[in-house]
Amino acid sequence: MAIRRALAQKRDGAALAANVWTALLEAYLAGGMDDAQMAALLMACVLRGLDAHETRALTAAFVASGETLTPPDPRTVDKHSTGGVGDTATLIVVPLVAACGIPVAKLSGRALGHTGGTLDKLEAVPGVRTDLTPERFFACVREAGCAIAAHSDRLVPADKRIYALRDRTATVAQAGLIAASIVSKKLAGGARSIVYDVKTGRGALLDDEGQARALAHAMVTLSAAFGRHAVALVSDMEEPLGPAIGSGLETIEARDFLSGARRDERLETLCIALGTRMLRVADFAGEAESALREALANGAGAERFERMLAAQGAEPGALHELREHPRSAVARAPRSGYVVAVDALALGELARELVEREGPSAGVRVAVRIGDAVAAGAILATVYGEDAAAAQAAQAFSLWDAPPPGRPLIYDEIEAAPVGRSAAAGSGVSTLETK
C-alpha cells in the first residue's frame, strides 16, 4: 500500500520525500517492489519531472545501495561525457592530465546506441582488462597515475538495475534521472573533483541545446551539493568530434594524437579545454594549458597512456601494432560545394554495424568538416571493413553552394564548488557560474 501511495503521489505531480526514495529503492532491490511498479514510477518521473530535492534524494539512495570508494590521492579527478560520435577525448585527456601529476580514476561504460563506449575502445588493445576490482583499479592509478575501468557491481547496484529498466521502458531521457544516474556513479567512485562534457546536436543523446544546458546545470549543482567541485562544458555534436569513428579506429586516433603523428584541430581544442578544467578543479598549482601542451610536446602523455594500458594488462607492443582493417573504400563528393551538414548519427550507426560485423579495426574516418569547400570527386570519408558501405557513408554529407554559418565548439561552461572550495571567482562559498 505504501508503494501504491507513492506511485499515485508521483503520478499526480507531488514531490516524494527523501526517505520515500530510499525506501522505494530498498524495496526494489529486496524484491518487495517489482519491475512493473518501478516502471510506473519512472514514467511518472518523465511526465511530471523531478525537482532538485528529489534528484538529490534519488542520487543519495543510489550511492547508499552499494560501496563508496576512497581514492589513494585526494587530488584524484574524474571526467564524464554524455556520449557522442568520434568522441576520443577520454583516451587522450586522461593520460595527459595524469602526465601533469594529477591522478585520474575514470569509471566508464560501453557503447550505448550509436555512441562509442570507452571500454570497447580500450579493449581493442589485446590483453587490456577493464573489469577491475576496486582494489586493482586504484592499484593501476598508483602505478600509472590513471586508470579507466568498468563500474564494479559493488557500486550503485540500484542504478544498474534501474537503468536497464529505463532503457526498456523509454524513460532514459529525463534530466533528473540522467543526473542522478551519472552523478551517483561519480560519487561512489570517490573522485573529489569532476568535469562533465555534455554533448548537444544530432549525434548526441540530447539534440536540444536547452536540454543539454539544463542537464549540465543539474549535474554540476548536484555534485557540489555532495561536496564535489564540478565543471560542465556543453559541447557541439552536430558532426563527429574526431575523424575516427569505431572502437579500434578511435584507439588508433588517440595513440597517434598523443604521439604527434596526427592531430585533428577540433579534437585538440576540446581535449585541451577539458584537460585545463580537470587540472583546475583538482587545484593544479601551475598554468594548466601550458602544462598540457608540454605533456603533448615531450611525449609524456603518450608514455602515460602506454603505462596505463600495461597496468591494465595490455600485451607488449599491442598498442603500436593496431592497424585499420585492410579492406577499405572511399566515399566521394558527388558535386562541388561546401559541406553544410554531417549526419553524425548515421555515421555512428554505420561504424557500429561495421565493428559488429568485421571487428574493432573496422569503422569510418571522416576527411572533411562542416564548412569545408570540396571539389567533385573529393574524398569525404574512408570506410574500413566493407567496400559497399562507402555509398552509405557518402549520404551522411550534405553539400551546398554557399558555406554554412559558423557555430562554436563549446556553447557553455557551468561551474559549482561546495562551501569551502572556491570556483573560478574565488568566492569561497557555494557558487554557480555560467561562462
Rosetta blueprint (number, residue, H / E / L):
1 M L
2 A H
3 I H
4 R H
5 R H
6 A H
7 L H
8 A H
9 Q H
10 K H
11 R H
12 D L
13 G L
14 A L
15 A L
16 L L
17 A L
18 A H
19 N H
20 V H
21 W H
22 T H
23 A H
24 L H
25 L H
26 E H
27 A H
28 Y H
29 L H
30 A H
31 G L
32 G L
33 M L
34 D L
35 D H
36 A H
37 Q H
38 M H
39 A H
40 A H
41 L H
42 L H
43 M H
44 A H
45 C H
46 V H
47 L H
48 R H
49 G L
50 L L
51 D L
52 A H
53 H H
54 E H
55 T H
56 R H
57 A H
58 L H
59 T H
60 A H
61 A H
62 F H
63 V H
64 A H
65 S L
66 G L
67 E L
68 T L
69 L L
70 T L
71 P L
72 P L
73 D L
74 P L
75 R L
76 T L
77 V E
78 D E
79 K E
80 H E
81 S E
82 T L
83 G L
84 G L
85 V L
86 G L
87 D L
88 T L
89 A H
90 T H
91 L H
92 I H
93 V H
94 V H
95 P H
96 L H
97 V H
98 A H
99 A H
100 C L
101 G L
102 I L
103 P L
104 V E
105 A E
106 K E
107 L E
108 S E
109 G L
110 R L
111 A L
112 L E
113 G L
114 H L
115 T E
116 G L
117 G L
118 T H
119 L H
120 D H
121 K H
122 L H
123 E L
124 A L
125 V L
126 P L
127 G L
128 V L
129 R L
130 T L
131 D L
132 L L
133 T L
134 P H
135 E H
136 R H
137 F H
138 F H
139 A H
140 C H
141 V H
142 R H
143 E H
144 A H
145 G L
146 C E
147 A E
148 I E
149 A E
150 A E
151 H L
152 S L
153 D L
154 R L
155 L L
156 V L
157 P H
158 A H
159 D H
160 K H
161 R H
162 I H
163 Y H
164 A H
165 L H
166 R H
167 D H
168 R H
169 T L
170 A L
171 T L
172 V L
173 A L
174 Q L
175 A H
176 G H
177 L H
178 I H
179 A H
180 A H
181 S H
182 I H
183 V H
184 S H
185 K H
186 K H
187 L H
188 A H
189 G H
190 G L
191 A L
192 R L
193 S E
194 I E
195 V E
196 Y E
197 D E
198 V E
199 K E
200 T E
201 G L
202 R L
203 G L
204 A L
205 L L
206 L E
207 D L
208 D L
209 E H
210 G H
211 Q H
212 A H
213 R H
214 A H
215 L H
216 A H
217 H H
218 A H
219 M H
220 V H
221 T H
222 L H
223 S H
224 A H
225 A H
226 F L
227 G L
228 R L
229 H E
230 A E
231 V E
232 A E
233 L E
234 V E
235 S E
236 D E
237 M L
238 E L
239 E L
240 P L
241 L L
242 G L
243 P L
244 A E
245 I E
246 G L
247 S H
248 G H
249 L H
250 E H
251 T H
252 I H
253 E H
254 A H
255 R H
256 D H
257 F H
258 L H
259 S H
260 G L
261 A L
262 R L
263 R L
264 D L
265 E H
266 R H
267 L H
268 E H
269 T H
270 L H
271 C H
272 I H
273 A H
274 L H
275 G H
276 T H
277 R H
278 M H
279 L H
280 R H
281 V H
282 A L
283 D L
284 F L
285 A L
286 G L
287 E L
288 A H
289 E H
290 S H
291 A H
292 L H
293 R H
294 E H
295 A H
296 L H
297 A H
298 N L
299 G L
300 A H
301 G H
302 A H
303 E H
304 R H
305 F H
306 E H
307 R H
308 M H
309 L H
310 A H
311 A H
312 Q L
313 G L
314 A L
315 E L
316 P L
317 G L
318 A H
319 L H
320 H H
321 E H
322 L L
323 R L
324 E L
325 H L
326 P L
327 R L
328 S E
329 A E
330 V E
331 A E
332 R E
333 A L
334 P L
335 R L
336 S L
337 G E
338 Y E
339 V E
340 V E
341 A E
342 V E
343 D L
344 A H
345 L H
346 A H
347 L H
348 G H
349 E H
350 L H
351 A H
352 R H
353 E H
354 L H
355 V H
356 E H
357 R H
358 E H
359 G L
360 P L
361 S L
362 A L
363 G E
364 V E
365 R E
366 V E
367 A L
368 V L
369 R L
370 I L
371 G L
372 D L
373 A E
374 V E
375 A L
376 A L
377 G L
378 A L
379 I E
380 L E
381 A E
382 T E
383 V E
384 Y E
385 G L
386 E L
387 D L
388 A L
389 A H
390 A H
391 A H
392 Q H
393 A H
394 A H
395 Q L
396 A L
397 F E
398 S E
399 L E
400 W E
401 D L
402 A L
403 P L
404 P L
405 P L
406 G L
407 R L
408 P L
409 L L
410 I E
411 Y E
412 D E
413 E E
414 I E
415 E E
416 A E
417 A E
418 P L
419 V L
420 G L
421 R L
422 S L
423 A L
424 A L
425 A L
426 G L
427 S L
428 G L
429 V L
430 S L
431 T E
432 L E
433 E E
434 T E
435 K L
